[in-house]
Amino acid sequence: MSCPICGDETVIKFRPFCSKRCADIDLAKWLNGSYTVPSQREEDVETEVSDPEAEQQRPH
């Protein structure tokens, strides 16, 4: 089995990763939103299609 981050061989201690570094990189991707799980709920589809003018009026 290879590490999903760098492709090296996995180490049992950090499985499915090869090192703590790759495990931490994966965790950071989950925490900052790089990984997402698509939703099939109708209300989520409605929120994805938003009005461009409303986007400009929202404070940052």
VMD Tcl script that builds the backbone (N, CA, C; Angstrom):
set m [mol new atoms 180]
animate dup $m
set s [atomselect $m all]
$s set {name element resname resid chain x y z} {
  {N N MET 1 A 0.848 -1.169 0.000}
  {CA C MET 1 A 0.000 0.000 0.000}
  {C C MET 1 A 0.898 1.239 0.000}
  {N N SER 2 A 0.526 2.234 -0.758}
  {CA C SER 2 A 1.336 3.447 -0.816}
  {C C SER 2 A 0.631 4.601 -0.114}
  {N N CYS 3 A 1.420 5.535 0.351}
  {CA C CYS 3 A 0.928 6.718 1.062}
  {C C CYS 3 A 0.087 7.570 0.107}
  {N N PRO 4 A -1.118 7.985 0.519}
  {CA C PRO 4 A -1.956 8.790 -0.366}
  {C C PRO 4 A -1.430 10.207 -0.586}
  {N N ILE 5 A -0.503 10.657 0.234}
  {CA C ILE 5 A 0.041 12.007 0.086}
  {C C ILE 5 A 1.260 12.028 -0.840}
  {N N CYS 6 A 2.255 11.171 -0.556}
  {CA C CYS 6 A 3.500 11.242 -1.336}
  {C C CYS 6 A 3.770 10.012 -2.192}
  {N N GLY 7 A 3.067 8.921 -1.947}
  {CA C GLY 7 A 3.253 7.725 -2.756}
  {C C GLY 7 A 4.290 6.747 -2.241}
  {N N ASP 8 A 5.011 7.100 -1.160}
  {CA C ASP 8 A 5.994 6.168 -0.574}
  {C C ASP 8 A 5.274 4.999 0.081}
  {N N GLU 9 A 6.047 3.975 0.440}
  {CA C GLU 9 A 5.502 2.802 1.122}
  {C C GLU 9 A 5.018 3.196 2.522}
  {N N THR 10 A 3.895 2.650 2.954}
  {CA C THR 10 A 3.338 3.008 4.257}
  {C C THR 10 A 4.127 2.368 5.397}
  {N N VAL 11 A 4.012 2.977 6.565}
  {CA C VAL 11 A 4.611 2.475 7.794}
  {C C VAL 11 A 3.451 2.143 8.726}
  {N N ILE 12 A 3.498 0.968 9.343}
  {CA C ILE 12 A 2.373 0.509 10.163}
  {C C ILE 12 A 1.991 1.532 11.221}
  {N N LYS 13 A 2.950 2.176 11.835}
  {CA C LYS 13 A 2.673 3.155 12.893}
  {C C LYS 13 A 1.820 4.319 12.388}
  {N N PHE 14 A 1.988 4.721 11.131}
  {CA C PHE 14 A 1.291 5.880 10.584}
  {C C PHE 14 A 0.277 5.503 9.511}
  {N N ARG 15 A -0.027 4.240 9.371}
  {CA C ARG 15 A -0.885 3.735 8.319}
  {C C ARG 15 A -2.179 4.517 8.206}
  {N N PRO 16 A -2.611 4.924 7.061}
  {CA C PRO 16 A -2.185 4.585 5.707}
  {C C PRO 16 A -1.086 5.497 5.165}
  {N N PHE 17 A -0.456 6.258 6.032}
  {CA C PHE 17 A 0.584 7.196 5.605}
  {C C PHE 17 A 1.974 6.604 5.843}
  {N N CYS 18 A 2.988 7.277 5.301}
  {CA C CYS 18 A 4.360 6.800 5.468}
  {C C CYS 18 A 5.044 7.463 6.648}
  {N N SER 19 A 4.510 8.592 7.100}
  {CA C SER 19 A 5.155 9.329 8.189}
  {C C SER 19 A 4.150 10.228 8.884}
  {N N LYS 20 A 4.562 10.766 10.022}
  {CA C LYS 20 A 3.714 11.715 10.745}
  {C C LYS 20 A 3.513 12.975 9.899}
  {N N ARG 21 A 4.535 13.355 9.163}
  {CA C ARG 21 A 4.443 14.541 8.311}
  {C C ARG 21 A 3.301 14.413 7.305}
  {N N CYS 22 A 3.216 13.277 6.607}
  {CA C CYS 22 A 2.154 13.074 5.625}
  {C C CYS 22 A 0.785 12.991 6.320}
  {N N ALA 23 A 0.737 12.385 7.504}
  {CA C ALA 23 A -0.521 12.333 8.258}
  {C C ALA 23 A -0.963 13.743 8.639}
  {N N ASP 24 A -0.020 14.586 9.046}
  {CA C ASP 24 A -0.342 15.963 9.413}
  {C C ASP 24 A -0.780 16.784 8.197}
  {N N ILE 25 A -0.165 16.548 7.059}
  {CA C ILE 25 A -0.569 17.236 5.827}
  {C C ILE 25 A -2.013 16.880 5.491}
  {N N ASP 26 A -2.359 15.599 5.604}
  {CA C ASP 26 A -3.720 15.158 5.321}
  {C C ASP 26 A -4.716 15.795 6.298}
  {N N LEU 27 A -4.370 15.825 7.579}
  {CA C LEU 27 A -5.237 16.438 8.582}
  {C C LEU 27 A -5.444 17.920 8.281}
  {N N ALA 28 A -4.383 18.616 7.904}
  {CA C ALA 28 A -4.491 20.039 7.573}
  {C C ALA 28 A -5.415 20.262 6.383}
  {N N LYS 29 A -5.379 19.374 5.405}
  {CA C LYS 29 A -6.276 19.501 4.253}
  {C C LYS 29 A -7.733 19.370 4.673}
  {N N TRP 30 A -8.026 18.465 5.611}
  {CA C TRP 30 A -9.391 18.327 6.120}
  {C C TRP 30 A -9.795 19.571 6.905}
  {N N LEU 31 A -8.898 20.083 7.725}
  {CA C LEU 31 A -9.234 21.211 8.585}
  {C C LEU 31 A -9.400 22.520 7.827}
  {N N ASN 32 A -8.651 22.720 6.745}
  {CA C ASN 32 A -8.789 23.982 6.009}
  {C C ASN 32 A -9.811 23.909 4.885}
  {N N GLY 33 A -10.463 22.762 4.722}
  {CA C GLY 33 A -11.532 22.654 3.744}
  {C C GLY 33 A -11.092 22.242 2.359}
  {N N SER 34 A -9.854 21.799 2.195}
  {CA C SER 34 A -9.410 21.348 0.876}
  {C C SER 34 A -10.164 20.103 0.434}
  {N N TYR 35 A -10.497 19.241 1.409}
  {CA C TYR 35 A -11.288 18.055 1.109}
  {C C TYR 35 A -12.744 18.374 1.413}
  {N N THR 36 A -13.623 18.002 0.515}
  {CA C THR 36 A -15.044 18.164 0.766}
  {C C THR 36 A -15.779 16.913 0.319}
  {N N VAL 37 A -16.921 16.714 0.908}
  {CA C VAL 37 A -17.766 15.590 0.540}
  {C C VAL 37 A -18.999 16.185 -0.132}
  {N N PRO 38 A -19.270 15.823 -1.384}
  {CA C PRO 38 A -20.427 16.403 -2.080}
  {C C PRO 38 A -21.738 15.985 -1.413}
  {N N SER 39 A -22.689 16.884 -1.443}
  {CA C SER 39 A -23.998 16.630 -0.842}
  {C C SER 39 A -25.047 16.551 -1.940}
  {N N GLN 40 A -26.049 15.740 -1.713}
  {CA C GLN 40 A -27.143 15.609 -2.673}
  {C C GLN 40 A -28.424 16.253 -2.160}
  {N N ARG 41 A -28.361 16.946 -1.021}
  {CA C ARG 41 A -29.552 17.579 -0.458}
  {C C ARG 41 A -29.950 18.779 -1.299}
  {N N GLU 42 A -31.261 18.969 -1.474}
  {CA C GLU 42 A -31.751 20.054 -2.317}
  {C C GLU 42 A -31.389 21.428 -1.774}
  {N N GLU 43 A -31.454 21.632 -0.457}
  {CA C GLU 43 A -31.148 22.955 0.088}
  {C C GLU 43 A -29.697 23.337 -0.145}
  {N N ASP 44 A -28.785 22.351 -0.248}
  {CA C ASP 44 A -27.393 22.650 -0.537}
  {C C ASP 44 A -27.215 23.126 -1.973}
  {N N VAL 45 A -27.981 22.575 -2.885}
  {CA C VAL 45 A -27.902 22.990 -4.287}
  {C C VAL 45 A -28.359 24.435 -4.422}
  {N N GLU 46 A -29.394 24.810 -3.692}
  {CA C GLU 46 A -29.899 26.180 -3.755}
  {C C GLU 46 A -28.883 27.182 -3.225}
  {N N THR 47 A -28.152 26.834 -2.208}
  {CA C THR 47 A -27.176 27.770 -1.651}
  {C C THR 47 A -25.949 27.896 -2.543}
  {N N GLU 48 A -25.642 26.874 -3.336}
  {CA C GLU 48 A -24.499 26.952 -4.245}
  {C C GLU 48 A -24.759 27.931 -5.381}
  {N N VAL 49 A -26.007 28.004 -5.832}
  {CA C VAL 49 A -26.368 28.922 -6.910}
  {C C VAL 49 A -26.837 30.207 -6.244}
  {N N SER 50 A -25.931 31.181 -6.163}
  {CA C SER 50 A -26.255 32.415 -5.471}
  {C C SER 50 A -26.248 33.581 -6.441}
  {N N ASP 51 A -26.868 34.653 -6.013}
  {CA C ASP 51 A -26.963 35.872 -6.795}
  {C C ASP 51 A -25.633 36.630 -6.704}
  {N N PRO 52 A -25.002 36.970 -7.824}
  {CA C PRO 52 A -23.710 37.678 -7.780}
  {C C PRO 52 A -23.811 39.022 -7.062}
  {N N GLU 53 A -24.937 39.727 -7.183}
  {CA C GLU 53 A -25.094 41.008 -6.492}
  {C C GLU 53 A -25.138 40.803 -4.982}
  {N N ALA 54 A -25.760 39.728 -4.544}
  {CA C ALA 54 A -25.809 39.437 -3.104}
  {C C ALA 54 A -24.418 39.136 -2.585}
  {N N GLU 55 A -23.592 38.512 -3.397}
  {CA C GLU 55 A -22.217 38.208 -3.002}
  {C C GLU 55 A -21.437 39.505 -2.743}
  {N N GLN 56 A -21.664 40.515 -3.568}
  {CA C GLN 56 A -20.940 41.765 -3.416}
  {C C GLN 56 A -21.411 42.569 -2.211}
  {N N GLN 57 A -22.652 42.382 -1.779}
  {CA C GLN 57 A -23.197 43.134 -0.672}
  {C C GLN 57 A -22.830 42.551 0.682}
  {N N ARG 58 A -22.431 41.290 0.695}
  {CA C ARG 58 A -22.074 40.676 1.975}
  {C C ARG 58 A -20.751 41.221 2.487}
  {N N PRO 59 A -20.666 41.519 3.792}
  {CA C PRO 59 A -19.376 41.948 4.339}
  {C C PRO 59 A -18.407 40.780 4.384}
  {N N HIS 60 A -17.142 41.063 4.295}
  {CA C HIS 60 A -16.118 40.001 4.278}
  {C C HIS 60 A -15.812 39.560 5.638}
}
mol reanalyze $m
mol bondsrecalc $m
mol representation Tube
mol addrep $m
